[in-house]
């Protein structure tokens, strides 16, 4: 099995939703988007880990960030995140292999992925220390940019790097925020069990739905502006799934069924 196939196998185990659009991308763009997704999933697994206390999460995330910031051309995978190996008994595979994912993308774009992942890891460390305390919509905007809006910006950079596709960056932030807000709504019960809520004070599900729809409107504009090609093919699937998930949540259901997901993917494709 070559490295790309290995990465796709891990990707499929960690996110079937994103595995579908990523696996359909062409060559170097596939490697770049898969690298970005796996790097960010690596740090996300630390932020969400149920058995690691917040101060330790912050320490691990800042170490990951520092290692990524020290990356240079020709670096070996083992040179990344060597200092987090003492946590190998508790961290999942996708996190421990961050060094490998960081080197999956072509050398001409890999440092942009390192920079984005490092910055996100530092922001996640901050939120871990704050126990994700969100009091106002400004706090919510801060958090959703930290972990998702910035992903929209990175994707825009990857499209431009690959074939010159230009995008509206404000809409790109909305694309990331919209998908993240749907996740917040979907996962609110599990978050409450671990003592975390991403809802600003005095917000109910009603206000969060309004926030999600406003950002998904930006995501719709972002996607509609894309020319025919791999960027559009990629963005259509997670956006359709976000809209579908928001619809079933509004009807009181927990999530899309597997058959619903496959039907949406087929119709979107």
HUPESUL-V14385 format. One record per helix or strand of 2 or more residues. SS is the DSSP state (@ for helix, = for strand). FROM is the first residue (numbers start at 0). TO is the last residue. Records with the same first field share a line. If there is no record, write none. Layout:
SS = FROM-TO + FROM-TO
//
This chain:
@ = 2-13 + 15-22 + 26-46 + 53-68 + 76-78 + 81-86 + 92-95 + 97-101 + 106-128 + 136-162 + 168-185 + 187-192 + 204-223 + 229-249 + 257-267
//
